[in-house]
């Protein structure tokens, strides 16, 4: 039969990812995204009066 040569192993080791650093960066980015969200402003805490008036209370029927 024929002889085959296996390719030489790669000289460079694969890059090892620091999982804790990646997690910390992800959490920091998520917190920053939450604080700059437009609904986080003080005016977002107030309920619009037309929305509260348009929705009647639910009344359950009694037996």
CHARMM-style PDB file with segment names, atoms N, HN, CA, C and O in Angstrom:
ATOM      1  N   UNK     1       0.753  -1.169   0.000  1.00  0.00      PROA
ATOM      2  CA  UNK     1       0.000   0.000   0.000  1.00  0.00      PROA
ATOM      3  C   UNK     1       0.821   1.275   0.000  1.00  0.00      PROA
ATOM      4  O   UNK     1       2.051   1.286   0.043  1.00  0.00      PROA
ATOM      5  N   UNK     2       0.074   2.310  -0.050  1.00  0.00      PROA
ATOM      6  HN  UNK     2      -0.925   2.302  -0.085  1.00  0.00      PROA
ATOM      7  CA  UNK     2       0.667   3.643  -0.073  1.00  0.00      PROA
ATOM      8  C   UNK     2       0.872   4.154   1.346  1.00  0.00      PROA
ATOM      9  O   UNK     2       0.135   3.799   2.266  1.00  0.00      PROA
ATOM     10  N   UNK     3       1.884   4.991   1.500  1.00  0.00      PROA
ATOM     11  HN  UNK     3       2.482   5.279   0.753  1.00  0.00      PROA
ATOM     12  CA  UNK     3       2.136   5.607   2.804  1.00  0.00      PROA
ATOM     13  C   UNK     3       1.588   7.030   2.788  1.00  0.00      PROA
ATOM     14  O   UNK     3       1.780   7.779   1.830  1.00  0.00      PROA
ATOM     15  N   UNK     4       0.909   7.381   3.862  1.00  0.00      PROA
ATOM     16  HN  UNK     4       0.753   6.773   4.641  1.00  0.00      PROA
ATOM     17  CA  UNK     4       0.368   8.727   4.008  1.00  0.00      PROA
ATOM     18  C   UNK     4       1.057   9.400   5.177  1.00  0.00      PROA
ATOM     19  O   UNK     4       1.351   8.762   6.188  1.00  0.00      PROA
ATOM     20  N   UNK     5       1.311  10.679   5.036  1.00  0.00      PROA
ATOM     21  HN  UNK     5       1.072  11.196   4.214  1.00  0.00      PROA
ATOM     22  CA  UNK     5       1.912  11.440   6.123  1.00  0.00      PROA
ATOM     23  C   UNK     5       0.825  12.283   6.775  1.00  0.00      PROA
ATOM     24  O   UNK     5       0.045  12.955   6.101  1.00  0.00      PROA
ATOM     25  N   UNK     6       0.794  12.229   8.095  1.00  0.00      PROA
ATOM     26  HN  UNK     6       1.427  11.683   8.642  1.00  0.00      PROA
ATOM     27  CA  UNK     6      -0.159  13.046   8.837  1.00  0.00      PROA
ATOM     28  C   UNK     6       0.353  14.479   8.856  1.00  0.00      PROA
ATOM     29  O   UNK     6       1.560  14.702   8.953  1.00  0.00      PROA
ATOM     30  N   UNK     7      -0.546  15.452   8.765  1.00  0.00      PROA
ATOM     31  HN  UNK     7      -1.526  15.271   8.686  1.00  0.00      PROA
ATOM     32  CA  UNK     7      -0.098  16.845   8.817  1.00  0.00      PROA
ATOM     33  C   UNK     7       0.494  17.165  10.189  1.00  0.00      PROA
ATOM     34  O   UNK     7       0.064  16.615  11.203  1.00  0.00      PROA
ATOM     35  N   UNK     8       1.469  18.045  10.209  1.00  0.00      PROA
ATOM     36  HN  UNK     8       1.819  18.491   9.386  1.00  0.00      PROA
ATOM     37  CA  UNK     8       2.122  18.429  11.464  1.00  0.00      PROA
ATOM     38  C   UNK     8       1.113  19.155  12.347  1.00  0.00      PROA
ATOM     39  O   UNK     8       0.291  19.921  11.845  1.00  0.00      PROA
ATOM     40  N   UNK     9       1.166  18.925  13.648  1.00  0.00      PROA
ATOM     41  HN  UNK     9       1.833  18.302  14.056  1.00  0.00      PROA
ATOM     42  CA  UNK     9       0.242  19.626  14.550  1.00  0.00      PROA
ATOM     43  C   UNK     9       0.502  21.131  14.507  1.00  0.00      PROA
ATOM     44  O   UNK     9       1.628  21.576  14.282  1.00  0.00      PROA
ATOM     45  N   UNK    10      -0.535  21.883  14.722  1.00  0.00      PROA
ATOM     46  HN  UNK    10      -1.449  21.521  14.905  1.00  0.00      PROA
ATOM     47  CA  UNK    10      -0.418  23.339  14.670  1.00  0.00      PROA
ATOM     48  C   UNK    10       0.530  23.813  15.760  1.00  0.00      PROA
ATOM     49  O   UNK    10       0.446  23.355  16.900  1.00  0.00      PROA
ATOM     50  N   UNK    11       1.420  24.716  15.423  1.00  0.00      PROA
ATOM     51  HN  UNK    11       1.488  25.088  14.497  1.00  0.00      PROA
ATOM     52  CA  UNK    11       2.419  25.203  16.367  1.00  0.00      PROA
ATOM     53  C   UNK    11       1.796  26.147  17.387  1.00  0.00      PROA
ATOM     54  O   UNK    11       2.206  26.156  18.548  1.00  0.00      PROA
ATOM     55  N   UNK    12       0.820  26.936  16.976  1.00  0.00      PROA
ATOM     56  HN  UNK    12       0.487  26.929  16.033  1.00  0.00      PROA
ATOM     57  CA  UNK    12       0.206  27.896  17.886  1.00  0.00      PROA
ATOM     58  C   UNK    12      -0.887  27.212  18.698  1.00  0.00      PROA
ATOM     59  O   UNK    12      -1.750  26.522  18.154  1.00  0.00      PROA
ATOM     60  N   UNK    13      -0.831  27.414  19.991  1.00  0.00      PROA
ATOM     61  HN  UNK    13      -0.130  27.974  20.433  1.00  0.00      PROA
ATOM     62  CA  UNK    13      -1.861  26.855  20.871  1.00  0.00      PROA
ATOM     63  C   UNK    13      -3.126  27.700  20.725  1.00  0.00      PROA
ATOM     64  O   UNK    13      -3.035  28.907  20.500  1.00  0.00      PROA
ATOM     65  N   UNK    14      -4.291  27.093  20.849  1.00  0.00      PROA
ATOM     66  HN  UNK    14      -4.365  26.113  21.032  1.00  0.00      PROA
ATOM     67  CA  UNK    14      -5.524  27.879  20.746  1.00  0.00      PROA
ATOM     68  C   UNK    14      -5.606  28.890  21.892  1.00  0.00      PROA
ATOM     69  O   UNK    14      -5.150  28.627  23.004  1.00  0.00      PROA
ATOM     70  N   UNK    15      -6.188  30.035  21.602  1.00  0.00      PROA
ATOM     71  HN  UNK    15      -6.559  30.249  20.698  1.00  0.00      PROA
ATOM     72  CA  UNK    15      -6.309  31.086  22.614  1.00  0.00      PROA
ATOM     73  C   UNK    15      -7.297  30.641  23.689  1.00  0.00      PROA
ATOM     74  O   UNK    15      -8.397  30.178  23.387  1.00  0.00      PROA
ATOM     75  N   UNK    16      -6.888  30.787  24.935  1.00  0.00      PROA
ATOM     76  HN  UNK    16      -5.995  31.163  25.180  1.00  0.00      PROA
ATOM     77  CA  UNK    16      -7.743  30.420  26.062  1.00  0.00      PROA
ATOM     78  C   UNK    16      -8.498  31.673  26.488  1.00  0.00      PROA
ATOM     79  O   UNK    16      -7.898  32.718  26.740  1.00  0.00      PROA
ATOM     80  N   UNK    17      -9.804  31.557  26.565  1.00  0.00      PROA
ATOM     81  HN  UNK    17     -10.292  30.708  26.361  1.00  0.00      PROA
ATOM     82  CA  UNK    17     -10.641  32.692  26.929  1.00  0.00      PROA
ATOM     83  C   UNK    17     -10.793  32.723  28.444  1.00  0.00      PROA
ATOM     84  O   UNK    17     -11.088  31.703  29.067  1.00  0.00      PROA
ATOM     85  N   UNK    18     -10.592  33.894  29.030  1.00  0.00      PROA
ATOM     86  HN  UNK    18     -10.352  34.723  28.524  1.00  0.00      PROA
ATOM     87  CA  UNK    18     -10.801  34.065  30.467  1.00  0.00      PROA
ATOM     88  C   UNK    18     -12.304  34.226  30.681  1.00  0.00      PROA
ATOM     89  O   UNK    18     -12.866  35.288  30.414  1.00  0.00      PROA
ATOM     90  N   UNK    19     -12.941  33.179  31.160  1.00  0.00      PROA
ATOM     91  HN  UNK    19     -12.484  32.316  31.378  1.00  0.00      PROA
ATOM     92  CA  UNK    19     -14.402  33.181  31.283  1.00  0.00      PROA
ATOM     93  C   UNK    19     -14.899  34.207  32.292  1.00  0.00      PROA
ATOM     94  O   UNK    19     -15.934  34.835  32.069  1.00  0.00      PROA
ATOM     95  N   UNK    20     -14.185  34.389  33.396  1.00  0.00      PROA
ATOM     96  HN  UNK    20     -13.344  33.879  33.577  1.00  0.00      PROA
ATOM     97  CA  UNK    20     -14.619  35.367  34.396  1.00  0.00      PROA
ATOM     98  C   UNK    20     -14.546  36.788  33.830  1.00  0.00      PROA
ATOM     99  O   UNK    20     -15.435  37.603  34.075  1.00  0.00      PROA
ATOM    100  N   UNK    21     -13.497  37.078  33.082  1.00  0.00      PROA
ATOM    101  HN  UNK    21     -12.775  36.415  32.883  1.00  0.00      PROA
ATOM    102  CA  UNK    21     -13.377  38.413  32.489  1.00  0.00      PROA
ATOM    103  C   UNK    21     -14.479  38.634  31.459  1.00  0.00      PROA
ATOM    104  O   UNK    21     -15.035  39.728  31.366  1.00  0.00      PROA
ATOM    105  N   UNK    22     -14.793  37.607  30.693  1.00  0.00      PROA
ATOM    106  HN  UNK    22     -14.342  36.718  30.769  1.00  0.00      PROA
ATOM    107  CA  UNK    22     -15.862  37.722  29.703  1.00  0.00      PROA
ATOM    108  C   UNK    22     -17.209  37.926  30.386  1.00  0.00      PROA
ATOM    109  O   UNK    22     -18.025  38.722  29.920  1.00  0.00      PROA
ATOM    110  N   UNK    23     -17.450  37.216  31.482  1.00  0.00      PROA
ATOM    111  HN  UNK    23     -16.787  36.570  31.861  1.00  0.00      PROA
ATOM    112  CA  UNK    23     -18.700  37.359  32.224  1.00  0.00      PROA
ATOM    113  C   UNK    23     -18.814  38.751  32.831  1.00  0.00      PROA
ATOM    114  O   UNK    23     -19.869  39.381  32.753  1.00  0.00      PROA
ATOM    115  N   UNK    24     -17.728  39.234  33.437  1.00  0.00      PROA
ATOM    116  HN  UNK    24     -16.872  38.722  33.500  1.00  0.00      PROA
ATOM    117  CA  UNK    24     -17.753  40.564  34.042  1.00  0.00      PROA
ATOM    118  C   UNK    24     -18.017  41.638  32.989  1.00  0.00      PROA
ATOM    119  O   UNK    24     -18.765  42.582  33.241  1.00  0.00      PROA
ATOM    120  N   UNK    25     -17.411  41.501  31.821  1.00  0.00      PROA
ATOM    121  HN  UNK    25     -16.803  40.734  31.616  1.00  0.00      PROA
ATOM    122  CA  UNK    25     -17.632  42.473  30.751  1.00  0.00      PROA
ATOM    123  C   UNK    25     -19.078  42.428  30.267  1.00  0.00      PROA
ATOM    124  O   UNK    25     -19.666  43.465  29.961  1.00  0.00      PROA
ATOM    125  N   UNK    26     -19.647  41.238  30.198  1.00  0.00      PROA
ATOM    126  HN  UNK    26     -19.169  40.395  30.446  1.00  0.00      PROA
ATOM    127  CA  UNK    26     -21.028  41.087  29.754  1.00  0.00      PROA
ATOM    128  C   UNK    26     -21.996  41.714  30.757  1.00  0.00      PROA
ATOM    129  O   UNK    26     -22.948  42.390  30.368  1.00  0.00      PROA
ATOM    130  N   UNK    27     -21.750  41.488  32.045  1.00  0.00      PROA
ATOM    131  HN  UNK    27     -20.976  40.938  32.361  1.00  0.00      PROA
ATOM    132  CA  UNK    27     -22.612  42.050  33.089  1.00  0.00      PROA
ATOM    133  C   UNK    27     -22.509  43.570  33.082  1.00  0.00      PROA
ATOM    134  O   UNK    27     -23.516  44.266  33.213  1.00  0.00      PROA
ATOM    135  N   UNK    28     -21.299  44.079  32.930  1.00  0.00      PROA
ATOM    136  HN  UNK    28     -20.482  43.514  32.823  1.00  0.00      PROA
ATOM    137  CA  UNK    28     -21.100  45.531  32.896  1.00  0.00      PROA
ATOM    138  C   UNK    28     -21.832  46.149  31.706  1.00  0.00      PROA
ATOM    139  O   UNK    28     -22.451  47.204  31.836  1.00  0.00      PROA
ATOM    140  N   UNK    29     -21.761  45.495  30.554  1.00  0.00      PROA
ATOM    141  HN  UNK    29     -21.258  44.637  30.449  1.00  0.00      PROA
ATOM    142  CA  UNK    29     -22.447  46.002  29.365  1.00  0.00      PROA
ATOM    143  C   UNK    29     -23.964  45.953  29.543  1.00  0.00      PROA
ATOM    144  O   UNK    29     -24.670  46.861  29.103  1.00  0.00      PROA
ATOM    145  N   UNK    30     -24.466  44.903  30.181  1.00  0.00      PROA
ATOM    146  HN  UNK    30     -23.893  44.165  30.539  1.00  0.00      PROA
ATOM    147  CA  UNK    30     -25.910  44.784  30.397  1.00  0.00      PROA
ATOM    148  C   UNK    30     -26.404  45.859  31.357  1.00  0.00      PROA
ATOM    149  O   UNK    30     -27.471  46.435  31.147  1.00  0.00      PROA
ATOM    150  N   UNK    31     -25.631  46.134  32.416  1.00  0.00      PROA
ATOM    151  HN  UNK    31     -24.765  45.666  32.587  1.00  0.00      PROA
ATOM    152  CA  UNK    31     -26.021  47.181  33.365  1.00  0.00      PROA
ATOM    153  C   UNK    31     -26.017  48.545  32.688  1.00  0.00      PROA
ATOM    154  O   UNK    31     -26.904  49.364  32.929  1.00  0.00      PROA
ATOM    155  N   UNK    32     -25.025  48.788  31.844  1.00  0.00      PROA
ATOM    156  HN  UNK    32     -24.305  48.122  31.647  1.00  0.00      PROA
ATOM    157  CA  UNK    32     -24.954  50.069  31.139  1.00  0.00      PROA
ATOM    158  C   UNK    32     -26.129  50.211  30.179  1.00  0.00      PROA
ATOM    159  O   UNK    32     -26.675  51.304  30.027  1.00  0.00      PROA
ATOM    160  N   UNK    33     -26.520  49.127  29.535  1.00  0.00      PROA
ATOM    161  HN  UNK    33     -26.077  48.239  29.658  1.00  0.00      PROA
ATOM    162  CA  UNK    33     -27.647  49.177  28.601  1.00  0.00      PROA
ATOM    163  C   UNK    33     -28.946  49.435  29.347  1.00  0.00      PROA
ATOM    164  O   UNK    33     -29.823  50.134  28.838  1.00  0.00      PROA
ATOM    165  N   UNK    34     -29.081  48.881  30.544  1.00  0.00      PROA
ATOM    166  HN  UNK    34     -28.369  48.314  30.957  1.00  0.00      PROA
ATOM    167  CA  UNK    34     -30.300  49.085  31.322  1.00  0.00      PROA
ATOM    168  C   UNK    34     -30.423  50.519  31.806  1.00  0.00      PROA
ATOM    169  O   UNK    34     -31.523  51.072  31.818  1.00  0.00      PROA
ATOM    170  N   UNK    35     -29.307  51.134  32.208  1.00  0.00      PROA
ATOM    171  HN  UNK    35     -28.414  50.684  32.198  1.00  0.00      PROA
ATOM    172  CA  UNK    35     -29.385  52.487  32.755  1.00  0.00      PROA
ATOM    173  C   UNK    35     -29.631  53.524  31.682  1.00  0.00      PROA
ATOM    174  O   UNK    35     -30.173  54.585  31.990  1.00  0.00      PROA
ATOM    175  N   UNK    36     -29.263  53.274  30.438  1.00  0.00      PROA
ATOM    176  HN  UNK    36     -28.822  52.412  30.187  1.00  0.00      PROA
ATOM    177  CA  UNK    36     -29.477  54.273  29.398  1.00  0.00      PROA
ATOM    178  C   UNK    36     -30.760  54.028  28.606  1.00  0.00      PROA
ATOM    179  O   UNK    36     -31.004  54.703  27.606  1.00  0.00      PROA
ATOM    180  N   UNK    37     -31.576  53.075  29.038  1.00  0.00      PROA
ATOM    181  HN  UNK    37     -31.378  52.527  29.850  1.00  0.00      PROA
ATOM    182  CA  UNK    37     -32.829  52.783  28.342  1.00  0.00      PROA
ATOM    183  C   UNK    37     -33.775  53.965  28.507  1.00  0.00      PROA
ATOM    184  O   UNK    37     -33.867  54.514  29.605  1.00  0.00      PROA
ATOM    185  N   UNK    38     -34.484  54.377  27.456  1.00  0.00      PROA
ATOM    186  HN  UNK    38     -34.410  53.930  26.564  1.00  0.00      PROA
ATOM    187  CA  UNK    38     -35.357  55.545  27.536  1.00  0.00      PROA
ATOM    188  C   UNK    38     -36.492  55.407  28.540  1.00  0.00      PROA
ATOM    189  O   UNK    38     -36.988  56.421  29.031  1.00  0.00      PROA
ATOM    190  N   UNK    39     -36.911  54.221  28.854  1.00  0.00      PROA
ATOM    191  HN  UNK    39     -36.508  53.398  28.455  1.00  0.00      PROA
ATOM    192  CA  UNK    39     -38.010  54.057  29.808  1.00  0.00      PROA
ATOM    193  C   UNK    39     -37.544  54.196  31.245  1.00  0.00      PROA
ATOM    194  O   UNK    39     -38.367  54.131  32.158  1.00  0.00      PROA
ATOM    195  N   UNK    40     -36.263  54.384  31.476  1.00  0.00      PROA
ATOM    196  HN  UNK    40     -35.594  54.437  30.734  1.00  0.00      PROA
ATOM    197  CA  UNK    40     -35.738  54.514  32.828  1.00  0.00      PROA
ATOM    198  C   UNK    40     -35.799  55.944  33.348  1.00  0.00      PROA
ATOM    199  O   UNK    40     -35.421  56.183  34.495  1.00  0.00      PROA
ATOM    200  N   UNK    41     -36.256  56.893  32.558  1.00  0.00      PROA
ATOM    201  HN  UNK    41     -36.563  56.698  31.626  1.00  0.00      PROA
ATOM    202  CA  UNK    41     -36.316  58.282  32.983  1.00  0.00      PROA
ATOM    203  C   UNK    41     -37.393  58.488  34.032  1.00  0.00      PROA
ATOM    204  O   UNK    41     -38.249  57.622  34.210  1.00  0.00      PROA
ATOM    205  N   UNK    42     -37.371  59.626  34.738  1.00  0.00      PROA
ATOM    206  HN  UNK    42     -36.676  60.330  34.594  1.00  0.00      PROA
ATOM    207  CA  UNK    42     -38.375  59.876  35.787  1.00  0.00      PROA
ATOM    208  C   UNK    42     -39.786  60.010  35.227  1.00  0.00      PROA
ATOM    209  O   UNK    42     -40.758  59.704  35.917  1.00  0.00      PROA
ATOM    210  N   UNK    43     -39.906  60.466  33.983  1.00  0.00      PROA
ATOM    211  HN  UNK    43     -39.116  60.715  33.423  1.00  0.00      PROA
ATOM    212  CA  UNK    43     -41.247  60.584  33.397  1.00  0.00      PROA
ATOM    213  C   UNK    43     -41.857  59.228  33.076  1.00  0.00      PROA
ATOM    214  O   UNK    43     -43.073  59.125  32.912  1.00  0.00      PROA
ATOM    215  N   UNK    44     -41.034  58.186  32.984  1.00  0.00      PROA
ATOM    216  HN  UNK    44     -40.047  58.270  33.117  1.00  0.00      PROA
ATOM    217  CA  UNK    44     -41.546  56.849  32.684  1.00  0.00      PROA
ATOM    218  C   UNK    44     -42.236  56.233  33.896  1.00  0.00      PROA
ATOM    219  O   UNK    44     -43.033  55.305  33.751  1.00  0.00      PROA
ATOM    220  N   UNK    45     -41.934  56.745  35.095  1.00  0.00      PROA
ATOM    221  HN  UNK    45     -41.287  57.498  35.213  1.00  0.00      PROA
ATOM    222  CA  UNK    45     -42.538  56.186  36.301  1.00  0.00      PROA
ATOM    223  C   UNK    45     -43.990  56.617  36.460  1.00  0.00      PROA
ATOM    224  O   UNK    45     -44.779  55.926  37.104  1.00  0.00      PROA
ATOM    225  N   UNK    46     -44.340  57.747  35.879  1.00  0.00      PROA
ATOM    226  HN  UNK    46     -43.699  58.308  35.355  1.00  0.00      PROA
ATOM    227  CA  UNK    46     -45.708  58.240  35.989  1.00  0.00      PROA
ATOM    228  C   UNK    46     -46.606  57.513  34.998  1.00  0.00      PROA
ATOM    229  O   UNK    46     -46.226  57.310  33.845  1.00  0.00      PROA
ATOM    230  N   UNK    47     -47.794  57.121  35.445  1.00  0.00      PROA
ATOM    231  HN  UNK    47     -48.102  57.286  36.382  1.00  0.00      PROA
ATOM    232  CA  UNK    47     -48.741  56.473  34.545  1.00  0.00      PROA
ATOM    233  C   UNK    47     -49.449  57.543  33.725  1.00  0.00      PROA
ATOM    234  O   UNK    47     -49.863  58.563  34.277  1.00  0.00      PROA
ATOM    235  N   UNK    48     -49.593  57.335  32.442  1.00  0.00      PROA
ATOM    236  HN  UNK    48     -49.256  56.507  31.994  1.00  0.00      PROA
ATOM    237  CA  UNK    48     -50.349  58.304  31.647  1.00  0.00      PROA
ATOM    238  C   UNK    48     -51.807  58.308  32.092  1.00  0.00      PROA
ATOM    239  O   UNK    48     -52.397  57.238  32.239  1.00  0.00      PROA
ATOM    240  N   UNK    49     -52.400  59.468  32.308  1.00  0.00      PROA
ATOM    241  HN  UNK    49     -51.920  60.337  32.188  1.00  0.00      PROA
ATOM    242  CA  UNK    49     -53.779  59.509  32.823  1.00  0.00      PROA
ATOM    243  C   UNK    49     -54.794  58.912  31.866  1.00  0.00      PROA
ATOM    244  O   UNK    49     -55.785  58.335  32.315  1.00  0.00      PROA
ATOM    245  N   UNK    50     -54.582  59.032  30.560  1.00  0.00      PROA
ATOM    246  HN  UNK    50     -53.778  59.501  30.195  1.00  0.00      PROA
ATOM    247  CA  UNK    50     -55.565  58.485  29.623  1.00  0.00      PROA
ATOM    248  C   UNK    50     -55.559  56.962  29.631  1.00  0.00      PROA
ATOM    249  O   UNK    50     -56.594  56.346  29.375  1.00  0.00      PROA
ATOM    250  N   UNK    51     -54.434  56.351  29.916  1.00  0.00      PROA
ATOM    251  HN  UNK    51     -53.594  56.852  30.124  1.00  0.00      PROA
ATOM    252  CA  UNK    51     -54.363  54.892  29.953  1.00  0.00      PROA
ATOM    253  C   UNK    51     -55.086  54.361  31.189  1.00  0.00      PROA
ATOM    254  O   UNK    51     -55.735  53.317  31.128  1.00  0.00      PROA
ATOM    255  N   UNK    52     -54.978  55.066  32.292  1.00  0.00      PROA
ATOM    256  HN  UNK    52     -54.450  55.914  32.342  1.00  0.00      PROA
ATOM    257  CA  UNK    52     -55.625  54.624  33.519  1.00  0.00      PROA
ATOM    258  C   UNK    52     -57.142  54.806  33.424  1.00  0.00      PROA
ATOM    259  O   UNK    52     -57.893  53.980  33.943  1.00  0.00      PROA
ATOM    260  N   UNK    53     -57.596  55.867  32.774  1.00  0.00      PROA
ATOM    261  HN  UNK    53     -56.986  56.537  32.352  1.00  0.00      PROA
ATOM    262  CA  UNK    53     -59.025  56.138  32.676  1.00  0.00      PROA
ATOM    263  C   UNK    53     -59.698  55.239  31.645  1.00  0.00      PROA
ATOM    264  O   UNK    53     -60.881  54.928  31.786  1.00  0.00      PROA
ATOM    265  N   UNK    54     -58.983  54.822  30.628  1.00  0.00      PROA
ATOM    266  HN  UNK    54     -58.023  55.074  30.514  1.00  0.00      PROA
ATOM    267  CA  UNK    54     -59.575  54.027  29.563  1.00  0.00      PROA
ATOM    268  C   UNK    54     -59.794  52.573  29.970  1.00  0.00      PROA
ATOM    269  O   UNK    54     -60.617  51.882  29.369  1.00  0.00      PROA
ATOM    270  N   UNK    55     -59.081  52.108  30.967  1.00  0.00      PROA
ATOM    271  HN  UNK    55     -58.413  52.670  31.455  1.00  0.00      PROA
ATOM    272  CA  UNK    55     -59.175  50.710  31.366  1.00  0.00      PROA
ATOM    273  C   UNK    55     -60.098  50.579  32.585  1.00  0.00      PROA
ATOM    274  O   UNK    55     -59.697  50.934  33.693  1.00  0.00      PROA
ATOM    275  N   UNK    56     -61.323  50.076  32.401  1.00  0.00      PROA
ATOM    276  HN  UNK    56     -61.649  49.788  31.501  1.00  0.00      PROA
ATOM    277  CA  UNK    56     -62.229  49.937  33.549  1.00  0.00      PROA
ATOM    278  C   UNK    56     -61.807  48.772  34.440  1.00  0.00      PROA
ATOM    279  O   UNK    56     -61.124  47.847  34.000  1.00  0.00      PROA
ATOM    280  N   UNK    57     -62.225  48.840  35.690  1.00  0.00      PROA
ATOM    281  HN  UNK    57     -62.779  49.591  36.047  1.00  0.00      PROA
ATOM    282  CA  UNK    57     -61.929  47.749  36.613  1.00  0.00      PROA
ATOM    283  C   UNK    57     -62.702  46.506  36.217  1.00  0.00      PROA
ATOM    284  O   UNK    57     -63.813  46.586  35.693  1.00  0.00      PROA
ATOM    285  N   UNK    58     -62.106  45.372  36.474  1.00  0.00      PROA
ATOM    286  HN  UNK    58     -61.204  45.307  36.900  1.00  0.00      PROA
ATOM    287  CA  UNK    58     -62.765  44.108  36.165  1.00  0.00      PROA
ATOM    288  C   UNK    58     -63.718  43.763  37.310  1.00  0.00      PROA
ATOM    289  O   UNK    58     -63.333  43.759  38.479  1.00  0.00      PROA
ATOM    290  N   UNK    59     -64.940  43.481  36.955  1.00  0.00      PROA
ATOM    291  HN  UNK    59     -65.252  43.484  36.005  1.00  0.00      PROA
ATOM    292  CA  UNK    59     -65.944  43.140  37.957  1.00  0.00      PROA
ATOM    293  C   UNK    59     -66.333  41.686  37.753  1.00  0.00      PROA
ATOM    294  O   UNK    59     -66.716  41.284  36.654  1.00  0.00      PROA
ATOM    295  N   UNK    60     -66.232  40.906  38.809  1.00  0.00      PROA
ATOM    296  HN  UNK    60     -65.920  41.232  39.702  1.00  0.00      PROA
ATOM    297  CA  UNK    60     -66.615  39.496  38.719  1.00  0.00      PROA
ATOM    298  C   UNK    60     -68.083  39.342  39.088  1.00  0.00      PROA
ATOM    299  O   UNK    60     -68.599  40.025  39.973  1.00  0.00      PROA
ATOM    300  N   UNK    61     -68.729  38.441  38.396  1.00  0.00      PROA
ATOM    301  HN  UNK    61     -68.310  37.886  37.677  1.00  0.00      PROA
ATOM    302  CA  UNK    61     -70.126  38.163  38.705  1.00  0.00      PROA
ATOM    303  C   UNK    61     -70.192  37.268  39.932  1.00  0.00      PROA
ATOM    304  O   UNK    61     -69.386  36.351  40.091  1.00  0.00      PROA
ATOM    305  N   UNK    62     -71.143  37.540  40.779  1.00  0.00      PROA
ATOM    306  HN  UNK    62     -71.797  38.285  40.649  1.00  0.00      PROA
ATOM    307  CA  UNK    62     -71.326  36.674  41.943  1.00  0.00      PROA
ATOM    308  C   UNK    62     -72.470  35.704  41.661  1.00  0.00      PROA
ATOM    309  O   UNK    62     -73.331  35.973  40.823  1.00  0.00      PROA
ATOM    310  N   UNK    63     -72.471  34.600  42.350  1.00  0.00      PROA
ATOM    311  HN  UNK    63     -71.771  34.382  43.030  1.00  0.00      PROA
ATOM    312  CA  UNK    63     -73.456  33.554  42.085  1.00  0.00      PROA
ATOM    313  C   UNK    63     -74.812  33.902  42.526  1.00  0.00      PROA
ATOM    314  OT1 UNK    63     -75.737  33.107  42.362  1.00  0.00      PROA
TER     315      UNK     63
END
